[in-house]
């Protein structure tokens, strides 16, 4: 039985991760962590998540529960994730990370921990989204430079980063297949007299509204036709199930930074 801890346990994604762990075979909730000033410290994590009493009390510090888990699931914020990485690396724990909004420098810091511990980092844990990454690369290779590429994403009004990490990963999949550097060819929104689009740019458009869980569409368009590859998430459970699957896969792996393409055996 793999013992899994969840940080951000009182948040929307944290509670869904606990629910997914409770429903899965081969794993159990070992610990639940929230911010140190939370009023939920001491409460039963299962009751907070709506799955009934699990006998795991919520705590306000990762250090308090280092003996209670093998893998930590973290869908929090960049600085919190980096702090948790340092603690888990020192304690010999694995991590599954779904945090988005990291800067390039923070990504480098995250990657450096791969020398000390096994971790899975993905902008999106959904099995369907990760299949889309594979399909997008294949489509881009087949269509080539004759097709304009635009990426449209929508999320709920609470989301703080834009474009979404998933949209950026989709852009990276397309750019990589076309031999482009996304940092050089990405265009984030357009306003005013911007002129005609260039041949190599990859455009991003962002919607933030209501309770949209996550919609992503990549549009390939040329004279006479367009192709759209779309993924729509209607429940956070799809991300939680992927995180639980990654936690089970990570057990016993060598140190290194993995992603969901590795978990799902989608590597070429």
Wavefront OBJ file of the C-alpha trace (Angstrom):
o trace
v 0.000 0.000 0.000
v 1.462 3.359 -1.063
v 0.930 6.133 1.468
v 0.172 9.461 -0.179
v 0.073 12.917 1.417
v -1.920 15.824 -0.002
v -0.919 19.433 0.570
v -3.428 22.230 0.081
v -5.848 19.671 1.493
v -8.643 22.178 2.194
v -8.660 23.663 -1.321
v -10.762 22.628 -4.310
v -8.046 20.477 -5.848
v -6.784 19.153 -2.519
v -10.199 17.847 -1.502
v -10.645 16.250 -4.928
v -7.243 14.547 -4.611
v -8.307 13.098 -1.255
v -11.553 11.874 -2.792
v -9.647 10.210 -5.644
v -7.206 8.548 -3.242
v -10.084 7.213 -1.168
v -11.636 5.615 -4.256
v -8.435 4.100 -5.674
v -6.860 0.713 -5.021
v -3.264 0.318 -3.847
v -2.999 3.752 -2.226
v -4.149 5.357 0.996
v -4.167 8.858 2.418
v -1.251 9.136 4.813
v -1.301 12.848 5.614
v -3.134 16.068 4.798
v -1.464 19.464 5.079
v -2.862 23.010 5.036
v -1.484 26.472 5.786
v -0.326 26.851 9.406
v -3.010 29.425 10.257
v -5.926 27.355 8.900
v -8.957 26.871 11.137
v -9.206 23.274 9.832
v -6.081 22.007 11.595
v -7.067 18.977 13.645
v -10.144 18.175 11.559
v -10.488 14.798 9.864
v -9.274 15.136 6.262
v -11.885 12.725 4.943
v -14.744 14.644 6.501
v -13.408 17.928 5.064
v -13.180 16.297 1.622
v -16.710 14.889 1.928
v -15.816 11.186 1.898
v -16.359 10.443 5.579
v -13.957 9.936 8.467
v -10.568 8.562 7.399
v -8.689 8.879 10.682
v -6.160 11.326 9.198
v -6.031 14.658 11.001
v -5.168 17.781 9.027
v -1.875 19.401 10.071
v -0.283 22.774 9.396
v 3.259 21.644 8.594
v 4.770 19.063 6.275
v 7.527 18.461 8.824
v 4.973 17.047 11.280
v 4.045 14.108 9.059
v 7.272 13.055 7.298
v 6.951 9.525 8.691
v 3.383 9.130 7.425
v 3.740 9.130 3.628
v 5.824 7.932 0.674
v 4.664 10.401 -2.006
v 3.338 13.959 -1.706
v 0.763 15.337 -4.176
v 1.194 19.107 -4.560
v -1.178 21.359 -6.526
v -0.394 24.585 -4.657
v 1.683 27.639 -5.659
v 5.257 27.907 -6.986
v 7.006 29.063 -3.818
v 5.133 26.570 -1.633
v 5.955 23.760 -4.058
v 9.664 24.616 -4.075
v 9.707 24.664 -0.271
v 7.972 21.267 -0.186
v 10.489 19.898 -2.685
v 13.352 20.830 -0.394
v 11.693 19.080 2.561
v 10.804 15.939 0.591
v 14.250 15.688 -1.016
v 15.868 15.791 2.427
v 13.448 13.163 3.755
v 13.735 10.801 0.777
v 10.137 11.201 -0.379
v 8.712 11.371 -3.898
v 6.447 14.121 -5.228
v 3.707 14.469 -7.829
v 3.431 18.134 -8.803
v 0.566 19.760 -10.676
v 1.423 23.348 -9.720
v 1.306 25.838 -12.603
v 2.537 29.395 -13.092
v 6.215 28.672 -12.449
v 8.732 31.083 -13.958
v 11.615 29.698 -16.049
v 13.890 30.190 -13.034
v 11.482 28.287 -10.790
v 11.300 25.506 -13.365
v 15.088 25.245 -13.231
v 14.966 25.008 -9.443
v 12.313 22.297 -9.671
v 14.338 20.323 -12.216
v 17.426 20.478 -9.997
v 15.644 18.357 -7.381
v 15.551 15.453 -9.830
v 19.111 14.623 -8.813
v 17.947 14.025 -5.235
v 14.505 12.444 -5.547
v 11.946 10.988 -7.964
v 9.218 13.410 -8.980
v 6.471 13.711 -11.576
v 5.830 17.254 -12.795
v 3.087 17.994 -15.322
v 1.088 21.076 -16.247
v -1.946 18.815 -16.515
v -2.456 15.366 -14.972
v -5.411 14.428 -17.171
v -4.914 11.281 -19.250
v -6.915 12.869 -22.081
v -4.854 16.071 -22.135
v -1.618 14.123 -22.214
v -2.908 12.116 -25.150
v -3.679 15.464 -26.810
v -0.030 16.514 -26.390
v 0.949 13.447 -28.387
v -1.705 14.086 -31.045
v -0.688 17.753 -31.360
v 2.924 16.881 -32.052
v 1.882 14.368 -34.702
v -0.524 16.864 -36.294
v 2.084 19.619 -36.362
v 4.628 17.325 -38.025
v 2.130 16.314 -40.698
v 0.742 19.809 -41.365
v 4.001 21.722 -41.239
v 4.455 25.461 -41.681
v 1.527 25.926 -44.083
v -0.956 26.010 -41.179
v -1.432 28.886 -38.741
v -1.588 27.764 -35.095
v -3.789 29.405 -32.453
v -4.439 28.137 -28.918
v -7.611 29.107 -27.049
v -8.092 28.232 -23.380
v -10.800 28.907 -20.787
v -10.802 28.500 -17.001
v -12.785 29.584 -13.946
v -12.504 33.128 -12.633
v -10.345 32.078 -9.656
v -7.368 31.014 -11.782
v -4.436 33.372 -11.257
v -1.976 32.449 -14.044
v -2.426 33.065 -17.768
v -2.090 31.420 -20.198
v -2.701 28.146 -18.422
v 0.173 25.742 -17.958
v -1.693 23.283 -20.171
v -1.983 25.821 -22.998
v 1.739 26.530 -22.761
v 2.520 22.801 -22.830
v 0.334 22.453 -25.923
v 2.266 25.306 -27.506
v 5.542 23.633 -26.614
v 4.386 20.352 -28.159
v 3.506 22.101 -31.427
v 6.569 24.343 -31.483
v 8.896 21.428 -30.784
v 7.413 19.399 -33.628
v 7.844 22.368 -35.982
v 11.394 23.131 -34.896
v 10.465 26.449 -33.283
v 11.258 28.022 -29.898
v 7.978 28.896 -28.203
v 9.570 31.769 -26.275
v 10.409 33.396 -29.601
v 7.253 32.673 -31.601
v 4.459 32.943 -28.982
v 2.018 35.865 -29.186
v -0.084 36.394 -26.055
v -3.210 38.300 -27.041
v -3.621 40.942 -29.735
v -4.916 44.490 -29.561
v -4.801 47.475 -31.907
v -2.930 47.735 -35.195
v -0.724 44.682 -34.755
v -0.360 43.911 -38.457
v -0.828 40.591 -40.192
v 0.267 37.499 -38.296
v 3.683 36.133 -39.138
v 4.059 32.657 -40.581
v 5.757 31.167 -37.549
v 3.860 32.708 -34.637
v 1.729 30.644 -32.262
v -1.096 32.709 -30.808
v -2.718 32.363 -27.385
v -6.151 33.595 -26.322
v -7.403 33.365 -22.736
v -10.882 33.302 -21.188
v -11.538 33.549 -17.438
v -15.206 33.124 -16.530
v -17.568 31.394 -14.128
v -16.729 27.873 -13.013
v -15.088 26.546 -16.199
v -12.833 23.675 -15.082
v -10.632 23.769 -18.180
v -11.203 23.969 -21.938
v -8.374 23.924 -24.480
v -8.503 24.087 -28.270
v -5.585 24.130 -30.686
v -6.563 25.438 -34.103
v -4.556 24.604 -37.234
v -5.848 26.758 -40.097
v -4.873 27.279 -43.721
v -6.565 28.373 -46.927
v -9.671 26.226 -47.370
v -9.661 24.207 -44.141
v -9.036 24.163 -40.423
v -8.412 21.397 -37.938
v -9.246 21.675 -34.223
v -7.981 19.446 -31.434
v -10.019 20.112 -28.287
v -10.054 18.856 -24.729
v -12.769 19.857 -22.243
v -12.620 18.952 -18.561
v -15.943 18.952 -16.745
v -14.590 17.843 -13.358
v -11.357 18.269 -11.381
v -11.585 14.549 -10.725
v -9.910 13.904 -14.089
v -6.781 15.699 -12.809
v -6.952 13.968 -9.422
v -7.208 10.502 -10.973
v -4.130 11.263 -13.049
v -2.244 12.428 -9.956
v -3.137 9.238 -8.089
v -2.043 7.176 -11.088
v 1.260 9.072 -11.128
v 1.727 8.467 -7.389
v 1.357 4.721 -7.858
v 3.705 4.753 -10.878
v 6.371 6.766 -9.040
v 6.830 4.254 -6.224
v 10.268 2.644 -6.517
v 11.433 4.825 -9.425
v 14.977 6.147 -9.611
v 15.682 9.803 -8.923
v 14.712 12.061 -11.815
v 12.099 14.420 -13.194
v 9.296 12.570 -14.987
v 6.030 13.725 -16.535
v 2.704 12.192 -17.486
v 4.074 11.121 -20.841
v 6.354 8.796 -18.875
v 3.538 7.673 -16.567
v 1.306 6.806 -19.537
v 4.114 5.286 -21.688
v 3.541 7.843 -24.448
v 7.202 8.541 -25.127
v 8.438 7.780 -28.637
l 1 2 3 4 5 6 7 8 9 10 11 12 13 14 15 16 17 18 19 20 21 22 23 24 25 26 27 28 29 30 31 32 33 34 35 36 37 38 39 40 41 42 43 44 45 46 47 48 49 50 51 52 53 54 55 56 57 58 59 60 61 62 63 64 65 66 67 68 69 70 71 72 73 74 75 76 77 78 79 80 81 82 83 84 85 86 87 88 89 90 91 92 93 94 95 96 97 98 99 100 101 102 103 104 105 106 107 108 109 110 111 112 113 114 115 116 117 118 119 120 121 122 123 124 125 126 127 128 129 130 131 132 133 134 135 136 137 138 139 140 141 142 143 144 145 146 147 148 149 150 151 152 153 154 155 156 157 158 159 160 161 162 163 164 165 166 167 168 169 170 171 172 173 174 175 176 177 178 179 180 181 182 183 184 185 186 187 188 189 190 191 192 193 194 195 196 197 198 199 200 201 202 203 204 205 206 207 208 209 210 211 212 213 214 215 216 217 218 219 220 221 222 223 224 225 226 227 228 229 230 231 232 233 234 235 236 237 238 239 240 241 242 243 244 245 246 247 248 249 250 251 252 253 254 255 256 257 258 259 260 261 262 263 264 265 266 267 268
